[in-house]
């Protein structure tokens, strides 16, 4: 199969770097200059992308289009494309929920083959190797795999159902990004009382990720009756330090869903998750 021409929509820091990797196995990688900033133009030039004047020109010349933009713009961007009846592979790689991804697939219509993509990791520069998770029609995911073969972007196919890759991306992001915010709140509270260095010393003794310990969810459920009020106390402490308490109050509300699991040593992971979903 001949090397494809690829179009990248909105070459931001992630999009431009991913597009540059695609160039390894592409005939050309295009980006549209219309409405883009001087910063975008400089970035596209840095990564060796080929400018075109209009979106229709990009679509007419491209076999594969990669959409990587701020999540809020994903549907509007797809809506702009819908009227052009793009007859290639549309790689929907934005951090959006599965329902939005499916809406975009419906919006683009039968002419366009949509592959659901989720990027996990940092932009592929300076030795970074993110993984692009894929779900969608098998022939289309194979084309995306071939596009990034031997590059810094790894690929992993999750199946043929559009929405799976988006779900995995947001599942991971919900933990990873919320954890960073929780770190800011914890250090902020500790600093208010002059014990931030001691807090960091305590944390330095543990390097494992809680996300790698799903079996602990059942123990969390059994202890929720104690942990919930503790987080309410912590939320009060944040508020007293003029820090936002809403995240900890939301966590306390989540723990309240396990109120009837008090000290249940027989609770399984499945039981705990079922109770969380159906309180």
Backbone bond lengths (Angstrom), bond angles and torsions (degrees), N, CA, C in turn:
res aa  C-N    CA-C-N  psi(-1)  N-CA   C-N-CA  omega(-1)  CA-C   N-CA-C  phi
1 X - - - 1.463 - - 1.523 109.71 -
2 X 1.327 115.87 136.89 1.465 120.54 -179.28 1.517 110.27 -66.33
3 X 1.319 114.86 151.94 1.456 119.17 178.30 1.524 109.80 -64.32
4 X 1.346 117.81 135.96 1.465 120.35 -176.64 1.523 111.81 -81.04
5 X 1.312 115.45 159.70 1.457 121.53 166.16 1.518 107.39 -95.26
6 X 1.314 115.81 134.01 1.469 121.80 -173.47 1.523 109.41 -116.54
7 X 1.320 115.81 139.25 1.456 121.47 173.00 1.514 109.69 -112.93
8 X 1.325 117.93 132.19 1.460 121.91 177.06 1.524 108.15 -109.06
9 X 1.312 116.79 125.62 1.458 121.92 178.81 1.515 109.28 -91.27
10 X 1.321 116.76 122.32 1.465 123.49 177.45 1.534 111.68 60.65
11 X 1.315 118.17 78.58 1.470 121.26 -176.90 1.529 112.74 -75.05
12 X 1.337 115.99 80.04 1.458 120.85 173.14 1.514 110.18 -78.18
13 X 1.325 116.99 -165.20 1.464 120.15 -176.38 1.526 111.76 -63.11
14 X 1.344 117.71 -39.68 1.456 120.45 176.74 1.516 110.34 -76.87
15 X 1.329 117.20 -48.86 1.458 120.86 -175.26 1.514 113.59 -60.50
16 X 1.327 117.19 -42.69 1.463 120.16 -178.83 1.522 111.04 -66.73
17 X 1.335 116.65 -39.94 1.466 119.90 -179.43 1.524 111.21 -68.84
18 X 1.333 116.87 -39.59 1.464 120.88 176.94 1.530 109.84 -65.46
19 X 1.322 116.43 -42.10 1.460 120.27 179.07 1.523 111.35 -62.22
20 X 1.325 116.54 -38.39 1.463 120.09 178.69 1.529 110.83 -63.04
21 X 1.323 116.77 -36.13 1.468 119.72 175.98 1.529 110.45 -67.14
22 X 1.335 116.13 -41.06 1.464 119.94 178.61 1.520 111.57 -59.91
23 X 1.342 116.42 -30.15 1.466 120.40 -178.68 1.522 112.29 -59.74
24 X 1.334 117.32 -21.98 1.470 121.36 179.45 1.522 111.25 -58.73
25 X 1.355 115.59 -36.90 1.465 120.18 -175.47 1.527 112.30 -119.45
26 X 1.337 116.75 20.32 1.463 121.14 -178.77 1.525 110.46 -116.81
27 X 1.301 115.06 155.53 1.454 120.79 174.08 1.519 109.94 -69.69
28 X 1.345 116.53 -38.59 1.453 122.17 179.04 1.523 107.61 -163.99
29 X 1.332 117.42 154.79 1.459 122.25 174.82 1.527 107.85 -123.95
30 X 1.332 115.32 119.12 1.450 122.05 -173.02 1.527 111.22 -104.82
31 X 1.332 115.26 153.74 1.457 120.42 169.21 1.519 108.17 -141.44
32 X 1.339 116.69 153.12 1.454 121.36 -174.89 1.525 110.30 -98.23
33 X 1.335 116.13 125.14 1.460 121.81 -177.06 1.525 113.14 -76.30
34 X 1.325 117.97 -24.27 1.466 121.65 -172.05 1.525 111.38 -58.96
35 X 1.334 116.37 122.60 1.450 121.74 175.30 1.511 115.52 77.41
36 X 1.318 117.97 4.16 1.460 120.21 -177.85 1.527 110.46 -94.94
37 X 1.321 115.01 155.64 1.465 120.99 -175.98 1.524 111.83 -81.89
38 X 1.333 114.14 168.22 1.472 119.74 175.82 1.522 110.55 -62.93
39 X 1.329 116.38 -32.89 1.478 120.30 177.51 1.515 110.76 -63.39
40 X 1.350 116.80 -43.90 1.463 120.54 177.66 1.523 111.10 -62.07
41 X 1.324 115.64 -41.85 1.468 119.77 179.85 1.518 111.28 -62.73
42 X 1.326 116.13 -41.76 1.468 119.90 179.78 1.524 110.61 -66.08
43 X 1.328 115.56 -39.24 1.465 119.42 179.81 1.527 110.62 -66.46
44 X 1.324 116.61 -43.84 1.460 120.56 179.29 1.524 110.90 -61.52
45 X 1.324 116.63 -40.07 1.465 120.51 177.74 1.520 110.80 -65.34
46 X 1.335 116.02 -41.45 1.463 121.07 179.24 1.523 111.54 -57.07
47 X 1.341 116.09 -39.20 1.460 120.20 -176.74 1.528 112.85 -93.32
48 X 1.321 117.25 6.16 1.450 120.65 173.33 1.510 115.27 75.75
49 X 1.345 117.39 28.74 1.459 120.91 179.91 1.530 110.04 -85.42
50 X 1.320 116.81 150.92 1.454 122.39 -176.45 1.527 110.52 -95.24
51 X 1.327 118.37 122.82 1.466 120.07 -178.45 1.523 112.34 -78.45
52 X 1.335 115.94 144.26 1.466 122.26 168.47 1.522 106.86 -128.43
53 X 1.318 116.88 158.20 1.464 120.52 -170.65 1.523 113.28 -79.48
54 X 1.335 117.79 -34.77 1.464 119.79 -172.25 1.523 111.34 -135.09
55 X 1.335 115.05 160.19 1.460 120.50 176.68 1.529 111.80 -63.99
56 X 1.344 119.51 -44.55 1.473 118.20 177.33 1.530 113.47 -56.12
57 X 1.329 116.60 -37.50 1.465 118.80 178.35 1.519 110.83 -65.07
58 X 1.331 116.42 -42.15 1.467 120.05 178.55 1.524 110.43 -60.39
59 X 1.342 116.56 -44.84 1.466 120.59 -178.14 1.520 111.63 -67.75
60 X 1.317 117.10 -39.83 1.466 120.55 -179.79 1.526 111.74 -63.72
61 X 1.324 117.03 -33.40 1.458 120.24 -175.31 1.529 113.52 -92.29
62 X 1.337 117.53 -14.06 1.469 120.67 -171.72 1.529 112.49 -96.04
63 X 1.333 115.05 141.97 1.465 122.16 171.03 1.522 110.59 -93.68
64 X 1.323 115.66 -31.57 1.467 122.63 179.53 1.522 107.77 -131.34
65 X 1.321 116.68 132.10 1.459 121.94 175.44 1.516 108.61 -116.89
66 X 1.329 116.68 130.69 1.465 122.01 178.78 1.521 108.67 -108.94
67 X 1.324 115.99 123.47 1.459 121.14 177.97 1.519 109.24 -103.29
68 X 1.332 115.91 112.20 1.467 122.53 177.46 1.524 107.26 -136.49
69 X 1.326 116.16 101.25 1.457 121.01 -175.19 1.527 108.29 -146.28
70 X 1.334 119.21 175.80 1.462 119.72 174.04 1.528 110.10 -57.33
71 X 1.331 118.66 137.77 1.475 121.76 -173.98 1.522 114.16 -50.89
72 X 1.329 117.55 -39.57 1.464 120.47 -176.05 1.525 112.36 -62.57
73 X 1.334 117.29 -23.19 1.466 120.98 -175.96 1.523 113.23 -93.97
74 X 1.326 118.53 -3.83 1.463 121.45 -169.76 1.526 112.92 -60.35
75 X 1.334 117.51 -46.66 1.463 119.56 -177.31 1.526 112.03 -71.07
76 X 1.328 116.68 -40.02 1.462 119.23 178.04 1.518 110.59 -61.87
77 X 1.317 115.67 -38.55 1.462 120.23 179.03 1.528 110.35 -63.94
78 X 1.335 115.96 -44.43 1.467 119.82 178.05 1.528 111.05 -65.45
79 X 1.329 116.15 -36.65 1.473 120.27 178.95 1.534 110.95 -62.64
80 X 1.329 115.79 -36.76 1.465 119.85 177.55 1.524 111.47 -64.33
81 X 1.322 115.60 -30.77 1.462 119.86 -178.97 1.524 112.76 -81.79
82 X 1.341 115.96 -27.43 1.460 120.19 -168.67 1.521 113.12 -55.68
83 X 1.311 116.91 -39.04 1.461 119.93 -177.77 1.517 114.58 -71.62
84 X 1.317 116.70 -11.67 1.473 120.10 -177.50 1.532 112.57 -90.29
85 X 1.352 116.23 -7.73 1.471 120.99 178.04 1.530 111.88 52.36
86 X 1.319 114.96 52.50 1.463 120.78 179.33 1.527 109.85 -61.44
87 X 1.313 116.90 124.84 1.464 121.45 -174.17 1.522 111.76 -106.06
88 X 1.305 116.35 45.17 1.455 120.61 178.03 1.513 111.07 -132.69
89 X 1.337 116.43 -156.07 1.463 122.88 179.22 1.522 108.93 -97.16
90 X 1.311 115.90 125.70 1.469 122.26 179.00 1.528 107.80 -106.42
91 X 1.318 116.75 110.18 1.469 121.64 -179.65 1.526 108.20 -89.70
92 X 1.326 116.21 100.51 1.461 122.27 -179.43 1.524 107.77 -83.77
93 X 1.338 115.99 96.24 1.467 121.57 -170.48 1.521 113.22 -110.84
94 X 1.322 116.75 20.89 1.461 119.85 -179.49 1.525 111.75 -85.48
95 X 1.313 115.60 156.97 1.475 120.93 -179.27 1.521 109.26 -82.83
96 X 1.328 115.83 75.44 1.462 121.78 -178.28 1.521 109.50 -125.52
97 X 1.338 115.73 163.19 1.468 118.68 -176.07 1.528 111.09 -76.83
98 X 1.335 117.50 159.64 1.471 120.71 -175.04 1.525 113.69 -56.48
99 X 1.344 117.11 -36.45 1.460 119.65 -179.22 1.532 111.08 -63.93
100 X 1.335 116.37 -40.66 1.470 119.34 178.16 1.524 110.41 -65.76
101 X 1.328 116.77 -39.55 1.463 120.02 178.26 1.520 110.59 -60.57
102 X 1.321 116.33 -42.69 1.465 120.14 179.30 1.526 111.51 -67.44
103 X 1.335 116.82 -35.57 1.467 119.95 176.38 1.530 110.67 -63.89
104 X 1.330 115.20 -40.60 1.472 119.45 178.73 1.525 110.30 -63.60
105 X 1.320 117.10 -41.15 1.469 120.49 178.35 1.520 110.46 -60.85
106 X 1.337 116.23 -41.62 1.464 120.00 178.62 1.526 111.03 -68.66
107 X 1.318 115.79 -37.90 1.459 121.45 -179.01 1.529 111.38 -63.02
108 X 1.319 116.49 -41.00 1.463 120.58 -176.78 1.523 112.07 -73.64
109 X 1.330 116.41 -23.39 1.455 120.10 172.43 1.512 114.77 82.26
110 X 1.331 116.42 -179.58 1.476 121.51 -172.22 1.520 114.59 -70.13
111 X 1.336 117.87 -18.12 1.468 118.94 179.76 1.521 111.99 -68.03
112 X 1.335 115.78 -27.84 1.465 121.29 -173.32 1.518 110.27 -105.37
113 X 1.326 116.72 134.48 1.460 121.92 174.43 1.522 108.52 -96.12
114 X 1.333 116.61 115.11 1.462 121.08 -176.32 1.522 110.58 -96.29
115 X 1.331 115.38 129.34 1.464 122.22 171.38 1.524 107.09 -110.79
116 X 1.301 115.85 123.78 1.462 122.48 176.50 1.525 107.67 -77.84
117 X 1.327 116.49 124.61 1.468 120.98 -177.11 1.528 109.91 -127.23
118 X 1.309 116.58 141.13 1.455 121.23 174.95 1.514 110.24 -131.86
119 X 1.329 116.63 119.46 1.460 121.08 -179.59 1.525 109.02 -90.11
120 X 1.305 116.87 122.48 1.461 122.03 176.02 1.521 108.05 -117.61
121 X 1.326 115.79 116.73 1.456 120.81 -178.84 1.514 111.33 125.37
122 X 1.305 115.89 179.60 1.460 122.88 -178.29 1.531 110.70 -85.27
123 X 1.340 117.62 162.07 1.471 119.98 176.91 1.527 111.24 -52.66
124 X 1.334 116.79 142.86 1.471 121.06 -175.04 1.531 113.11 -76.58
125 X 1.312 115.26 68.76 1.463 121.86 174.64 1.525 108.27 -134.74
126 X 1.326 116.28 156.09 1.460 120.11 176.50 1.511 114.36 60.93
127 X 1.329 116.42 33.21 1.465 120.14 178.17 1.511 114.76 88.19
128 X 1.335 119.00 -0.79 1.474 121.55 178.68 1.520 109.42 -75.30
129 X 1.334 117.38 142.76 1.466 121.91 -177.53 1.528 109.89 -132.57
130 X 1.323 117.88 81.47 1.463 120.26 178.12 1.527 111.09 -68.80
131 X 1.318 115.53 161.62 1.462 121.01 175.64 1.521 109.40 -109.22
132 X 1.316 116.15 133.34 1.454 122.59 176.16 1.526 107.38 -103.39
133 X 1.327 115.50 105.67 1.466 120.76 178.45 1.523 108.76 -82.99
134 X 1.332 116.23 139.84 1.453 121.74 -172.01 1.523 110.78 -128.18
135 X 1.338 115.82 141.47 1.465 120.01 168.63 1.522 107.76 -147.24
136 X 1.325 115.12 138.32 1.459 120.37 -177.04 1.517 109.74 153.67
137 X 1.322 117.29 -172.32 1.474 120.81 -179.75 1.527 111.49 -52.62
138 X 1.324 115.54 137.09 1.465 120.96 -171.76 1.524 112.84 -59.41
139 X 1.328 117.29 -41.35 1.469 118.70 -177.84 1.526 111.09 -66.17
140 X 1.342 116.26 -33.05 1.464 119.90 -179.85 1.527 111.63 -75.65
141 X 1.341 117.14 -40.64 1.469 118.55 177.88 1.525 110.34 -65.61
142 X 1.330 117.34 -32.17 1.470 120.28 176.26 1.525 110.86 -63.40
143 X 1.316 116.74 -36.39 1.474 119.94 179.20 1.538 110.72 -67.71
144 X 1.332 116.37 -37.96 1.471 119.71 177.75 1.523 109.92 -68.61
145 X 1.327 116.65 -40.45 1.468 119.90 176.19 1.523 110.64 -58.09
146 X 1.334 116.92 -46.33 1.462 121.37 -178.98 1.529 110.74 -64.23
147 X 1.328 116.50 -34.21 1.458 121.00 -178.59 1.523 111.65 -62.94
148 X 1.352 116.50 -34.13 1.465 119.82 -176.37 1.532 113.41 -107.49
149 X 1.324 116.72 9.86 1.464 119.97 178.42 1.525 110.00 -58.94
150 X 1.330 116.03 137.38 1.477 125.00 177.71 1.528 113.12 64.86
151 X 1.330 118.20 18.01 1.468 120.77 177.77 1.523 109.65 -108.89
152 X 1.327 115.13 179.66 1.461 120.52 179.15 1.523 112.45 -75.07
153 X 1.327 117.37 -9.86 1.471 121.17 175.93 1.520 108.37 -94.22
154 X 1.320 115.84 112.56 1.461 120.24 176.41 1.523 108.91 -83.47
155 X 1.306 117.45 154.04 1.462 120.93 177.68 1.519 110.36 -124.99
156 X 1.334 115.38 150.59 1.459 121.50 177.10 1.523 108.28 -147.57
157 X 1.340 116.54 122.82 1.461 121.19 -177.08 1.523 109.93 -91.56
158 X 1.337 116.07 129.49 1.466 122.43 -176.73 1.523 112.93 -99.63
159 X 1.329 116.94 -12.68 1.460 120.13 -178.11 1.510 110.38 141.32
160 X 1.324 115.70 -169.40 1.461 120.80 -174.53 1.521 113.47 -98.60
161 X 1.314 118.50 -5.74 1.465 121.72 -175.62 1.523 111.63 -85.22
162 X 1.325 116.56 116.82 1.465 121.02 176.20 1.532 108.68 -65.36
163 X 1.316 116.00 126.51 1.462 121.86 -176.58 1.511 112.94 123.29
164 X 1.331 117.14 -26.63 1.467 120.11 -178.79 1.532 112.43 -63.92
165 X 1.335 116.50 -44.93 1.461 119.75 -178.69 1.523 110.81 -65.11
166 X 1.330 116.78 -40.84 1.464 120.29 177.93 1.518 110.81 -62.98
167 X 1.323 116.90 -40.57 1.464 120.67 179.92 1.523 111.28 -63.53
168 X 1.337 116.62 -41.90 1.460 119.75 179.09 1.520 110.85 -65.51
169 X 1.328 116.53 -44.25 1.456 121.08 179.89 1.531 111.10 -58.13
170 X 1.343 117.12 -48.01 1.462 119.68 -177.13 1.527 111.86 -73.29
171 X 1.329 117.75 -31.25 1.464 119.98 176.30 1.521 110.28 -60.77
172 X 1.334 115.17 -45.18 1.461 119.19 179.41 1.527 111.06 -69.83
173 X 1.326 115.78 -44.28 1.467 119.68 -177.59 1.519 111.83 -63.32
174 X 1.335 116.58 -35.50 1.465 119.18 -178.52 1.522 110.51 -61.81
175 X 1.326 116.60 -36.25 1.464 119.56 177.03 1.520 110.98 -77.73
176 X 1.314 116.30 -51.75 1.462 120.54 -171.60 1.526 112.00 -62.15
177 X 1.307 116.33 -46.02 1.462 119.29 -175.48 1.518 112.10 -77.46
178 X 1.348 116.81 -38.16 1.459 118.91 176.41 1.519 110.57 -64.08
179 X 1.324 116.59 -35.81 1.463 120.19 178.81 1.522 111.37 -60.44
180 X 1.336 116.24 -39.77 1.468 119.95 178.92 1.525 110.80 -64.18
181 X 1.335 115.96 -39.41 1.466 119.34 178.13 1.525 110.36 -66.24
182 X 1.325 116.65 -40.12 1.459 120.40 178.36 1.526 111.10 -62.52
183 X 1.326 116.48 -36.92 1.469 119.97 175.82 1.523 109.93 -60.06
184 X 1.329 116.69 -44.74 1.463 120.20 179.83 1.523 111.27 -60.86
185 X 1.331 116.80 -42.03 1.463 120.29 179.71 1.523 111.13 -66.87
186 X 1.342 116.40 -43.32 1.465 119.86 -178.63 1.522 111.56 -63.62
187 X 1.331 116.30 -45.91 1.466 119.96 -179.64 1.528 110.29 -68.04
188 X 1.344 115.48 -37.07 1.460 118.61 178.25 1.520 112.45 -63.04
189 X 1.321 116.62 -42.12 1.464 120.35 177.72 1.527 110.59 -64.81
190 X 1.336 116.25 -44.76 1.458 120.00 -179.00 1.528 111.31 -64.15
191 X 1.319 116.91 -39.70 1.467 120.44 179.95 1.529 111.04 -62.83
192 X 1.324 115.86 -37.71 1.463 119.81 -179.86 1.528 111.09 -57.20
193 X 1.341 116.05 -27.72 1.467 120.81 -177.68 1.525 112.57 -111.31
194 X 1.342 116.18 11.21 1.452 120.54 174.43 1.511 115.52 72.51
195 X 1.336 117.64 25.38 1.473 119.75 -178.86 1.534 111.23 -124.79
196 X 1.328 117.07 25.63 1.457 119.29 -177.01 1.520 112.51 -67.46
197 X 1.328 118.69 -37.96 1.461 120.29 179.02 1.517 111.18 -66.46
198 X 1.320 116.25 -37.41 1.467 119.96 177.11 1.530 110.98 -64.99
199 X 1.334 116.58 -38.49 1.462 120.74 177.38 1.526 110.43 -61.70
200 X 1.319 116.47 -44.80 1.466 120.57 -179.29 1.527 110.48 -64.81
201 X 1.326 116.62 -36.23 1.470 120.18 178.20 1.526 110.61 -64.72
202 X 1.329 117.18 -41.91 1.470 120.64 177.42 1.529 109.87 -60.62
203 X 1.338 115.87 -47.27 1.464 120.50 -176.56 1.516 112.02 -66.07
204 X 1.333 117.46 -30.93 1.466 120.58 -177.03 1.521 112.50 -65.65
205 X 1.324 117.07 -16.38 1.462 120.94 179.99 1.519 112.01 -80.19
206 X 1.353 116.58 -9.42 1.461 119.98 178.82 1.521 108.79 -128.81
207 X 1.315 117.33 122.82 1.462 120.71 -176.54 1.532 112.33 -115.67
208 X 1.328 118.86 -6.54 1.459 121.32 -178.67 1.532 110.62 -72.77
209 X 1.326 116.40 154.63 1.459 121.95 175.85 1.514 109.60 -93.03
210 X 1.328 116.34 132.49 1.461 120.45 176.42 1.523 111.35 -60.71
211 X 1.321 117.04 -26.21 1.454 120.19 -179.70 1.524 111.55 -65.19
212 X 1.330 116.88 -23.16 1.467 120.92 178.82 1.527 111.65 -86.14
213 X 1.338 117.61 5.83 1.469 122.02 -178.48 1.527 110.74 -125.72
214 X 1.332 118.41 59.76 1.470 119.60 -177.05 1.527 113.24 -62.42
215 X 1.333 116.64 -23.80 1.455 119.23 179.29 1.522 111.94 -62.30
216 X 1.330 116.50 -20.01 1.464 120.15 -178.96 1.524 111.94 -76.18
217 X 1.338 117.80 -11.00 1.461 120.49 -179.82 1.520 110.88 -60.34
218 X 1.351 117.25 -39.75 1.467 119.94 179.38 1.529 111.10 -63.47
219 X 1.327 116.50 -38.67 1.465 119.81 177.67 1.525 110.70 -67.25
220 X 1.316 115.47 -36.56 1.464 119.68 176.75 1.519 110.26 -61.61
221 X 1.337 116.09 -43.99 1.468 120.14 179.54 1.522 111.08 -60.96
222 X 1.324 116.25 -41.58 1.466 119.93 -178.99 1.522 112.32 -67.54
223 X 1.323 116.48 -23.78 1.467 120.74 -178.43 1.532 112.59 -102.86
224 X 1.315 115.79 3.19 1.460 119.83 -174.36 1.527 112.57 -59.25
225 X 1.329 116.63 -32.81 1.465 119.69 -178.01 1.529 111.75 -62.74
226 X 1.358 116.28 -25.85 1.464 120.44 177.05 1.526 111.83 -94.29
227 X 1.347 114.95 -38.81 1.453 119.15 -175.03 1.528 112.49 -69.19
228 X 1.323 116.63 -35.56 1.462 119.91 -179.48 1.526 112.52 -57.75
229 X 1.332 118.18 -55.13 1.462 119.94 177.31 1.536 112.93 -60.39
230 X 1.339 116.82 -32.99 1.462 119.98 178.08 1.528 110.61 -63.71
231 X 1.353 115.99 -40.69 1.459 119.54 178.46 1.530 111.40 -69.84
232 X 1.313 117.17 -31.05 1.465 119.53 174.68 1.529 109.99 -64.18
233 X 1.319 115.56 -39.72 1.469 119.53 176.69 1.536 109.94 -63.62
234 X 1.328 115.81 -42.78 1.464 119.87 179.18 1.527 110.67 -64.46
235 X 1.336 116.29 -37.85 1.466 119.84 177.43 1.528 110.68 -62.62
236 X 1.322 116.18 -40.02 1.467 119.77 176.86 1.531 110.68 -61.91
237 X 1.344 115.69 -39.36 1.467 119.75 179.40 1.527 111.19 -65.88
238 X 1.348 116.37 -37.69 1.459 119.65 176.63 1.524 110.50 -63.75
239 X 1.311 115.70 -44.63 1.459 119.35 -179.15 1.528 110.84 -61.70
240 X 1.329 115.77 -38.37 1.462 120.09 179.84 1.529 111.19 -66.14
241 X 1.345 116.07 -25.90 1.467 120.71 179.18 1.532 111.73 -94.39
242 X 1.335 115.89 12.17 1.474 122.33 -178.76 1.523 112.03 62.27
243 X 1.328 116.05 29.40 1.459 121.97 174.71 1.528 108.47 -105.82
244 X 1.321 119.08 150.93 1.469 121.03 -175.67 1.530 112.33 -69.34
245 X 1.339 118.38 124.62 1.464 121.41 -176.97 1.519 114.03 -94.08
246 X 1.334 118.39 -4.94 1.468 120.23 -167.95 1.526 113.49 -61.64
247 X 1.326 117.89 -35.55 1.461 119.34 -177.42 1.523 111.30 -64.57
248 X 1.328 116.87 -42.43 1.467 119.39 179.78 1.525 111.01 -71.00
249 X 1.319 117.25 -34.05 1.471 118.47 176.49 1.529 110.06 -65.79
250 X 1.334 116.13 -38.56 1.468 119.63 176.89 1.530 110.58 -63.74
251 X 1.336 117.32 -39.96 1.469 120.53 177.33 1.521 110.27 -63.30
252 X 1.326 117.32 -40.26 1.467 121.12 177.82 1.528 110.33 -63.04
253 X 1.320 116.76 -40.18 1.464 119.97 177.52 1.523 111.49 -64.32
254 X 1.331 116.22 -35.94 1.460 120.11 176.67 1.527 110.62 -65.28
255 X 1.319 116.67 -45.00 1.462 120.50 179.07 1.530 111.61 -61.41
256 X 1.309 116.41 -29.55 1.466 120.10 -179.55 1.530 111.87 -63.08
257 X 1.300 117.58 -20.98 1.470 120.51 177.43 1.538 111.64 -66.95
258 X 1.314 116.61 -17.11 1.468 120.89 179.79 1.534 111.37 -103.46
259 X 1.315 117.43 23.30 1.472 119.57 -172.83 1.528 112.59 -60.41
260 X 1.345 117.21 -27.56 1.469 119.72 -177.91 1.529 112.55 -91.69
261 X 1.341 117.05 8.17 1.469 120.53 179.14 1.531 111.38 -101.75
262 X 1.304 116.72 18.58 1.460 122.41 -173.92 1.528 112.77 -51.63
263 X 1.354 114.94 118.12 1.476 122.64 174.87 1.522 112.88 54.78
264 X 1.329 117.13 30.40 1.464 121.08 -179.81 1.524 108.92 -82.89
265 X 1.313 116.41 98.31 1.455 121.36 -178.26 1.518 113.67 -74.97
266 X 1.331 118.02 -9.64 1.462 121.80 -179.56 1.527 112.16 -97.44
267 X 1.308 117.24 -1.13 1.460 121.12 -176.23 1.534 110.04 -65.51
268 X 1.327 116.66 134.10 1.461 121.15 177.56 1.528 109.99 -98.86
269 X 1.328 115.28 167.97 1.460 120.19 176.99 1.530 110.33 -58.73
270 X 1.329 116.34 -44.40 1.466 120.44 179.73 1.519 111.14 -61.02
271 X 1.341 116.68 -44.59 1.470 120.80 178.49 1.528 110.74 -58.80
272 X 1.330 115.58 -45.98 1.459 120.30 -176.53 1.527 111.15 -63.45
273 X 1.330 116.62 -43.46 1.464 119.80 179.68 1.521 111.49 -68.09
274 X 1.334 116.81 -37.70 1.465 119.94 177.14 1.524 110.85 -62.59
275 X 1.309 117.56 -41.97 1.469 120.90 179.33 1.526 110.89 -67.94
276 X 1.323 115.98 -33.81 1.464 119.15 178.71 1.521 110.86 -66.45
277 X 1.332 117.09 -37.94 1.449 121.34 -178.65 1.522 112.79 -80.60
278 X 1.349 116.51 -26.55 1.464 121.10 -177.25 1.533 109.69 -133.93
279 X 1.324 116.10 73.67 1.471 118.66 -176.20 1.528 112.22 -65.26
